[in-house]
C-alpha cells in the first residue's frame, strides 16, 4: 500500500499543480518576458514527456494485473492508453519549435534592478503629484534583511486623501496616511495595510501600478 500511495499521491499533486499554474497564468502580469514564458513552456513539455511514459507504464501495469487474473478484458483500456501516449508524443514534437520561438522574441522590458528603481518607476506612473520621500543619498540603495527595500516612500493624494506607497515585510504596501499613528520616536505605524501581492522587490512598475489603482478603487 505504501508503494500504491507513492504512485497515486504524485499524480494528484501534479494535477493540482497544473490547475494552480493555469489559475496563475490568468493574470495579465503572470509573466513579464517571452523568455519567462519559454521557461514555463519547456517545463510543461517536460511534464508531457513524463506523461507519455506514464501512460505506457499504466498500460503495462494493467496487463500485468490481467496476467495475474486480478482483472479482465483490458484490451480496450490498453488500446486507449497506447493512443493517448502516442498523442502526447506527437505534441512533444513541437517542443523545440515553440520554446525556440519564444526565446527568439526580443525582450524589450526594462525591469528595475533594485527596490528603489521599482519605487521610482511607480512614482513616475503616478505623475507629478507623487512625491518620493528619500531615505538615502543618490545612488545609495541599501537593502536590509527585513525585506523593507531601501526605506524610501511615495506620498500622493487620491480623492482628497493622502496615501503612502512603500516596501515593507518583503511586499509592496499601500496605506492611507490618516490611518497612521506617530510614535514617541517620530516613526509612524499604520493600521489597514493593503498588501499589493508581488513579493519581488523588482516587480514591473506597471504591474504594481495596476494593482495600486485597483486597491485605491476598492478602499477609497
VEXDREN-2710 file (C-alpha; in Angstrom, 1 decimal):
% VEXDREN-2710
k/r/px/py/pz
1/UNK/0.0/0.0/0.0
2/UNK/2.9/2.3/0.7
3/UNK/4.0/1.9/-2.9
4/UNK/0.5/2.5/-4.2
5/UNK/0.2/5.7/-2.2
6/UNK/3.6/6.7/-3.6
7/UNK/2.2/6.4/-7.1
8/UNK/-1.2/7.9/-6.5
9/UNK/-0.2/10.9/-4.4
10/UNK/2.2/12.5/-7.0
11/UNK/-0.5/12.1/-9.7
12/UNK/-2.9/14.1/-7.6
13/UNK/-0.3/16.6/-6.6
14/UNK/0.7/17.0/-10.3
15/UNK/-3.0/17.6/-11.3
16/UNK/-3.3/20.2/-8.5
17/UNK/-0.1/21.9/-9.6
18/UNK/-1.3/22.1/-13.2
19/UNK/-4.5/23.7/-12.1
20/UNK/-2.6/26.2/-9.9
21/UNK/-0.4/27.1/-12.9
22/UNK/-3.5/27.5/-15.1
23/UNK/-5.0/29.9/-12.5
24/UNK/-1.8/31.8/-12.0
25/UNK/-1.5/32.4/-15.8
26/UNK/-4.9/34.0/-15.9
27/UNK/-3.3/37.3/-14.6
28/UNK/-2.2/39.7/-17.3
29/UNK/1.0/40.1/-15.3
30/UNK/1.7/36.5/-14.6
31/UNK/4.9/36.7/-16.7
32/UNK/6.9/39.7/-17.8
33/UNK/9.0/38.4/-20.7
34/UNK/8.9/35.9/-23.6
35/UNK/11.9/34.2/-22.1
36/UNK/9.9/33.6/-18.9
37/UNK/7.2/32.1/-21.0
38/UNK/9.8/29.9/-22.7
39/UNK/10.9/28.5/-19.3
40/UNK/7.3/27.7/-18.4
41/UNK/6.7/26.1/-21.8
42/UNK/9.8/24.0/-21.6
43/UNK/8.7/22.8/-18.1
44/UNK/5.3/21.9/-19.5
45/UNK/6.7/19.9/-22.3
46/UNK/9.0/18.1/-19.8
47/UNK/5.8/17.1/-18.0
48/UNK/4.3/15.9/-21.2
49/UNK/7.3/13.7/-21.9
50/UNK/6.9/12.2/-18.5
51/UNK/3.1/11.8/-19.1
52/UNK/3.8/9.8/-22.2
53/UNK/5.9/7.4/-20.2
54/UNK/3.3/7.3/-17.5
55/UNK/0.6/6.2/-20.0
56/UNK/2.8/3.4/-21.2
57/UNK/3.5/2.4/-17.6
58/UNK/-0.2/2.3/-16.8
59/UNK/-0.9/0.1/-19.8
60/UNK/1.9/-2.3/-18.7
61/UNK/0.6/-2.4/-15.1
62/UNK/-2.9/-3.1/-16.4
63/UNK/-1.8/-6.0/-18.5
64/UNK/0.3/-7.4/-15.6
65/UNK/-2.9/-7.3/-13.4
66/UNK/-4.8/-9.3/-16.1
67/UNK/-1.9/-11.8/-16.3
68/UNK/-2.3/-12.3/-12.5
69/UNK/-6.1/-12.8/-13.1
70/UNK/-6.9/-9.8/-10.9
71/UNK/-8.8/-8.1/-13.7
72/UNK/-10.0/-9.0/-17.2
73/UNK/-11.0/-7.5/-20.6
74/UNK/-8.2/-4.9/-20.5
75/UNK/-7.6/-4.7/-24.3
76/UNK/-9.9/-1.7/-24.8
77/UNK/-8.3/0.3/-21.9
78/UNK/-4.8/-0.7/-23.1
79/UNK/-5.6/0.3/-26.6
80/UNK/-6.8/3.8/-25.5
81/UNK/-3.8/4.2/-23.2
82/UNK/-1.5/3.4/-26.1
83/UNK/-3.2/6.0/-28.3
84/UNK/-3.1/8.6/-25.5
85/UNK/0.7/8.1/-25.2
86/UNK/1.0/8.4/-29.0
87/UNK/-0.9/11.7/-29.0
88/UNK/1.2/13.1/-26.2
89/UNK/4.4/12.0/-28.0
90/UNK/3.1/13.8/-31.1
91/UNK/2.5/17.0/-29.1
92/UNK/6.1/16.8/-27.7
93/UNK/7.5/17.0/-31.2
94/UNK/6.5/20.7/-31.2
95/UNK/8.6/21.5/-28.0
96/UNK/11.8/22.7/-29.7
97/UNK/10.0/24.9/-32.1
98/UNK/7.7/26.5/-29.5
99/UNK/10.5/27.1/-27.0
100/UNK/12.9/28.4/-29.6
101/UNK/10.3/30.8/-31.0
102/UNK/9.6/32.2/-27.5
103/UNK/13.3/32.7/-26.8
104/UNK/13.7/34.4/-30.2
105/UNK/11.3/37.2/-29.3
106/UNK/13.1/40.3/-28.2
107/UNK/12.9/41.2/-24.6
108/UNK/12.2/45.0/-24.5
109/UNK/11.2/45.0/-20.9
110/UNK/13.3/47.3/-18.7
111/UNK/12.8/45.9/-15.3
112/UNK/14.2/47.6/-12.2
113/UNK/17.4/46.3/-10.7
114/UNK/16.5/47.1/-7.1
115/UNK/13.6/48.2/-4.9
116/UNK/14.4/51.9/-5.3
117/UNK/14.2/51.8/-9.1
118/UNK/10.9/50.0/-8.7
119/UNK/9.6/52.7/-6.4
120/UNK/10.8/55.4/-8.7
121/UNK/9.1/53.8/-11.6
122/UNK/5.8/53.7/-9.8
123/UNK/6.3/57.4/-8.8
124/UNK/6.7/58.3/-12.5
125/UNK/3.5/56.5/-13.4
126/UNK/1.6/58.2/-10.6
127/UNK/2.6/61.6/-12.1
128/UNK/4.0/64.9/-10.9
129/UNK/1.7/64.9/-7.8
130/UNK/3.6/62.0/-6.3
131/UNK/6.4/62.9/-4.0
132/UNK/9.3/60.4/-3.3
133/UNK/10.4/60.6/0.3
134/UNK/14.1/59.8/0.1
135/UNK/15.8/57.7/2.8
136/UNK/19.3/57.7/1.3
137/UNK/21.6/59.7/-1.0
138/UNK/21.7/59.4/-4.8
139/UNK/23.0/56.0/-5.9
140/UNK/22.9/54.6/-2.4
141/UNK/20.3/51.9/-2.3
142/UNK/20.5/50.0/0.9
143/UNK/18.6/46.7/1.1
144/UNK/18.2/45.2/4.6
145/UNK/17.4/41.6/5.6
146/UNK/13.9/42.6/6.8
147/UNK/12.6/43.0/3.2
148/UNK/12.0/46.7/3.6
149/UNK/13.7/47.7/0.4
150/UNK/15.7/51.0/0.5
151/UNK/13.3/52.7/3.0
152/UNK/12.0/55.3/0.6
153/UNK/8.3/56.1/0.3
154/UNK/5.9/57.7/-2.1
155/UNK/3.3/60.1/-0.8
156/UNK/0.4/61.1/-3.1
157/UNK/-3.1/62.4/-3.0
158/UNK/-6.1/60.5/-4.2
159/UNK/-9.7/61.7/-3.9
160/UNK/-8.8/64.1/-1.1
161/UNK/-6.8/61.6/0.9
162/UNK/-3.1/61.2/1.3
163/UNK/-1.6/57.8/0.6
164/UNK/1.7/56.2/1.2
165/UNK/3.3/53.5/-1.0
166/UNK/6.4/51.7/0.1
167/UNK/8.1/48.3/0.5
168/UNK/7.9/46.6/3.9
169/UNK/7.9/43.0/5.2
170/UNK/9.0/41.7/1.8
171/UNK/6.0/43.1/0.0
172/UNK/4.7/46.3/-1.6
173/UNK/2.2/48.0/0.6
174/UNK/-0.2/50.9/0.3
175/UNK/-1.5/52.7/3.4
176/UNK/-3.8/55.7/4.0
177/UNK/-1.8/58.2/6.0
178/UNK/-4.8/59.2/8.1
179/UNK/-4.7/55.6/9.5
180/UNK/-1.1/56.2/10.8
181/UNK/-0.1/56.7/14.4
182/UNK/3.0/58.7/15.2
183/UNK/5.1/57.1/18.0
184/UNK/7.3/58.9/20.5
185/UNK/10.4/58.3/18.5
186/UNK/8.9/60.0/15.5
187/UNK/8.2/56.8/13.5
188/UNK/4.7/56.0/12.2
189/UNK/2.8/52.8/12.4
190/UNK/-0.2/52.2/10.2
191/UNK/-3.4/50.3/10.5
192/UNK/-5.2/49.0/7.5
193/UNK/-2.3/47.7/5.5
194/UNK/-3.0/46.9/1.9
195/UNK/-0.5/44.4/0.5
196/UNK/-0.4/44.5/-3.3
197/UNK/0.7/40.9/-3.8
198/UNK/4.0/40.9/-5.6
199/UNK/6.8/39.9/-3.3
200/UNK/9.7/40.6/-5.7
201/UNK/11.4/43.9/-5.0
202/UNK/12.0/44.4/-8.7
203/UNK/8.4/43.8/-9.8
204/UNK/7.3/45.5/-13.0
205/UNK/6.2/49.1/-12.1
206/UNK/3.2/48.9/-14.4
207/UNK/2.1/45.7/-12.7
208/UNK/2.3/47.4/-9.3
209/UNK/0.5/50.4/-10.7
210/UNK/-2.4/48.3/-11.9
211/UNK/-2.7/46.7/-8.5
212/UNK/-2.4/50.0/-6.8
213/UNK/-5.2/51.5/-8.8
214/UNK/-7.4/48.5/-8.1
215/UNK/-6.7/48.8/-4.4
216/UNK/-7.5/52.5/-4.4
217/UNK/-10.8/51.9/-6.1
218/UNK/-11.6/49.2/-3.6
219/UNK/-10.7/51.2/-0.5
220/UNK/-11.5/54.8/-1.4
END
